[in-house]
Amino acid sequence: MKHISIIMDGNGRWASQKGMPRLSGHLAAKEAVREMIDAADELKIPVLSLYAFSEDNFKRDASEVLGILGIISDFISQYLIPLATNRNYKLVFIGNLSLLPDPLLGTISMANKGTINNKGMKIIIAIAYSGRAEITYAFNTILENKLINADYSPIDKSDIVRVLYTATVPDPDIIIRYGGQKRLSDFMPYQSAYSELFFLDKMFPDANKKDIYEIVNDYKKIKRNFGDVMK
């Protein structure tokens, strides 16, 4: 297994169910992220991707958006960067980052520069991310390059894969979604063609390492045929 993806859903609902402000759920989710990272590290997973904030999440109340992005920025600077430095992780950020506020962009730049040469587990943070937007970007990039080079050959799958945000990593073997919803919500639609999907009812702040260990054990029992005849 090379890549586990996690859709970290249910933070606001977790807080609301407890009579707390919604942002309290996002603060509580920081410990769950630590659990996910530790589990992936212990299992020696080369790539862990975390769906932190979608492009559609900008439709929420402006104060909540700013609050969530502030929590993410603080978590990156105060926890992820020191952890990545200590454990040799490489931090990678994907999405329409131009939509993010300058302070968060500065934090992301610092994380990129500080871990770019690290050779350990790669942690991908999807923020201001949309899978449809990623595919649109990929096609526009391919078409632009073809026009520049007067290349009128058809676009094939390898052309697309080379320009996706995730071009340098394998597709997810497993996608885990917390929060009770049974959909991917625009997360890696191209890359998830053969991913095994696991939907958990628990809210993300209640996530723990045991979840990952149990899912990985279940995954190992699955016979994956990738479209071939099941044997």
CORDAUR-V918456 format. One record per pair of residues at least 24 apart in sequence whose C-alpha atoms are under 8 Angstrom apart, sorted by sequence separation. I is the first residue (numbers start at 1). J is the second residue. If there is no record, write none. Layout:
# CORDAUR-V918456
I|J  I|J
This chain:
# CORDAUR-V918456
91|115  171|195  174|198  176|200  178|202  179|203  90|115  91|116  135|160  138|163  178|203  179|204  89|115  90|116  138|164  178|204  88|115  90|117  90|118  100|128  85|114  89|118  90|119  99|128  135|164  178|207  73|103  77|107  81|111  85|115  88|118  89|119  90|120  92|122  94|124  97|127  134|164  73|104  76|107  84|115  88|119  89|120  90|121  91|122  92|123  93|124  94|125  95|126  96|127  97|128  134|165  76|108  88|120  89|121  90|122  91|123  92|124  93|125  94|126  95|127  96|128  194|226  81|114  85|118  87|120  88|121  89|122  90|123  91|124  92|125  93|126  94|127  95|128  96|129  70|104  73|107  77|111  81|115  89|123  91|125  93|127  94|128  95|129  96|130  69|104  73|108  76|111  94|129  95|130  4|40  95|134  55|95  4|45  23|64  55|96  3|45  6|48  8|50  26|68  2|45  3|46  4|47  5|48  6|49  7|50  8|51  1|45  2|46  3|47  4|48  5|49  6|50  7|51  8|52  23|67  27|71  2|47  3|48  4|49  5|50  6|51  7|52  23|68  26|71  30|75  174|219  3|49  5|51  132|186  131|186  135|190  130|186  131|187  130|187  131|188  132|189  129|187  130|188  131|189  131|190  95|165  57|128  94|165  54|126  55|127  56|128  48|121  50|123  52|125  53|126  54|127  55|128  46|120  47|121  48|122  49|123  50|124  51|125  52|126  53|127  54|128  55|129  56|130  46|121  47|122  48|123  49|124  50|125  51|126  52|127  53|128  54|129  55|130  45|121  46|122  47|123  48|124  49|125  50|126  51|127  53|129  54|130  44|121  47|124  49|126  51|129  41|121  47|169  51|187  3|170  5|172  2|170  3|171  4|172  7|175  9|177  10|178  3|172  4|173  5|174  6|175  7|176  8|177  9|178  10|179  2|172  3|173  4|174  5|175  6|176  7|177  8|178  9|179  10|180  39|209  2|173  3|174  4|175  5|176  6|177  7|178  8|179  36|207  38|209  1|173  4|176  6|178  32|204  35|207  36|208  40|212  32|205  35|208  36|209  39|212  31|205  32|206  35|209  39|213  29|204  30|205  32|207  29|205  32|208  36|212  7|184  28|205  29|206  26|205  25|205  14|203  13|203  14|204  14|205  10|202  11|203  10|203  11|204  9|203  10|204  11|205  9|204  10|205  8|204
